[in-house]
């Protein structure tokens, strides 16, 4: 099992009363599972002070099991120094902002949408080498800025070449934040065409900062929710996976489902 959400701690709010406190309580419902943060961890500038006063009392209680990705607000502080200083080696062995690890039968890749990700870039070439070297059939990747979104900022090609690399290796799941809502897309190609062996994208920017409504759902968008904070729970089986959005309010069902991995 892994848990995931982004856009988490909003410093003007009293930590104990914030959305981040509500979603931190959701994390405690699933103890021990790795937690993937999808960027914009501490608003609004990712300073060391914001991490210590807003993130640490909420999600930071779970620090040993956090596996972060950086967002644009983390980079408001030069070189994301607050982010890397707070997370340390949990954010990878270097300050490049991308790394990989394994969870059970799955390979998991944390990427950085705030630095060069174009075809031929150091990050894109590293990703291809990383995917080529894993023996695991099922793969999950996560970063901050989504390529596809029904939110006002719309389609964002910044990570499109990364998506193409992931598609070449039949990666199963992409997780993103940035948009302050929850959205699930059907499996699709980098061009946004439905495909049985495409990538299923989840936006989980519901970590506590706020809510952003849609401006009309994109093709292939299957679920959209901008009403509640919450965390995505993924159960990663040997050849399949299950998902469930865990909202801050217990007893509420937002989204759940199952699928098989692309490479059987």
Secondary structure in CASP SS format (residue, H / E / C, confidence):
PFRMAT SS
TARGET T0000
AUTHOR 0000-0000-0000
METHOD secondary structure of the structure
MODEL  1
X C 1.00
X E 1.00
X E 1.00
X E 1.00
X E 1.00
X C 1.00
X C 1.00
X C 1.00
X E 1.00
X E 1.00
X C 1.00
X C 1.00
X C 1.00
X C 1.00
X H 1.00
X H 1.00
X H 1.00
X C 1.00
X H 1.00
X H 1.00
X H 1.00
X H 1.00
X H 1.00
X H 1.00
X H 1.00
X H 1.00
X H 1.00
X H 1.00
X C 1.00
X C 1.00
X C 1.00
X C 1.00
X C 1.00
X E 1.00
X E 1.00
X E 1.00
X E 1.00
X E 1.00
X C 1.00
X C 1.00
X C 1.00
X E 1.00
X E 1.00
X C 1.00
X C 1.00
X C 1.00
X C 1.00
X H 1.00
X H 1.00
X H 1.00
X H 1.00
X H 1.00
X H 1.00
X H 1.00
X H 1.00
X C 1.00
X C 1.00
X C 1.00
X H 1.00
X H 1.00
X H 1.00
X H 1.00
X H 1.00
X H 1.00
X H 1.00
X E 1.00
X E 1.00
X E 1.00
X E 1.00
X C 1.00
X C 1.00
X C 1.00
X C 1.00
X H 1.00
X H 1.00
X H 1.00
X C 1.00
X H 1.00
X H 1.00
X H 1.00
X H 1.00
X H 1.00
X H 1.00
X H 1.00
X H 1.00
X H 1.00
X H 1.00
X H 1.00
X H 1.00
X H 1.00
X H 1.00
X C 1.00
X C 1.00
X C 1.00
X C 1.00
X C 1.00
X C 1.00
X C 1.00
X E 1.00
X E 1.00
X E 1.00
X E 1.00
X E 1.00
X C 1.00
X C 1.00
X E 1.00
X E 1.00
X E 1.00
X E 1.00
X E 1.00
X C 1.00
X C 1.00
X C 1.00
X C 1.00
X C 1.00
X C 1.00
X C 1.00
X C 1.00
X C 1.00
X C 1.00
X C 1.00
X H 1.00
X H 1.00
X H 1.00
X H 1.00
X H 1.00
X H 1.00
X H 1.00
X H 1.00
X H 1.00
X H 1.00
X H 1.00
X H 1.00
X C 1.00
X C 1.00
X C 1.00
X C 1.00
X E 1.00
X E 1.00
X E 1.00
X E 1.00
X E 1.00
X C 1.00
X C 1.00
X C 1.00
X C 1.00
X C 1.00
X C 1.00
X C 1.00
X C 1.00
X E 1.00
X C 1.00
X C 1.00
X C 1.00
X C 1.00
X C 1.00
X H 1.00
X H 1.00
X H 1.00
X H 1.00
X H 1.00
X H 1.00
X H 1.00
X H 1.00
X H 1.00
X H 1.00
X H 1.00
X H 1.00
X C 1.00
X C 1.00
X C 1.00
X C 1.00
X E 1.00
X E 1.00
X E 1.00
X E 1.00
X C 1.00
X C 1.00
X C 1.00
X C 1.00
X C 1.00
X E 1.00
X E 1.00
X E 1.00
X E 1.00
X C 1.00
X C 1.00
X E 1.00
X C 1.00
X C 1.00
X C 1.00
X C 1.00
X C 1.00
X E 1.00
X C 1.00
X C 1.00
X C 1.00
X C 1.00
X E 1.00
X E 1.00
X E 1.00
X E 1.00
X E 1.00
X E 1.00
X C 1.00
X C 1.00
X C 1.00
X C 1.00
X C 1.00
X C 1.00
X C 1.00
X C 1.00
X C 1.00
X E 1.00
X C 1.00
X C 1.00
X C 1.00
X C 1.00
X C 1.00
X C 1.00
X E 1.00
X E 1.00
X E 1.00
X E 1.00
X E 1.00
X C 1.00
X C 1.00
X C 1.00
X C 1.00
X E 1.00
X E 1.00
X E 1.00
X E 1.00
X E 1.00
X E 1.00
X E 1.00
X C 1.00
X C 1.00
X C 1.00
X E 1.00
X E 1.00
X E 1.00
X E 1.00
X E 1.00
X E 1.00
X E 1.00
X E 1.00
X C 1.00
X C 1.00
X C 1.00
X C 1.00
X C 1.00
X C 1.00
X C 1.00
X C 1.00
X E 1.00
X E 1.00
X E 1.00
X E 1.00
X E 1.00
X C 1.00
X C 1.00
X C 1.00
X C 1.00
END
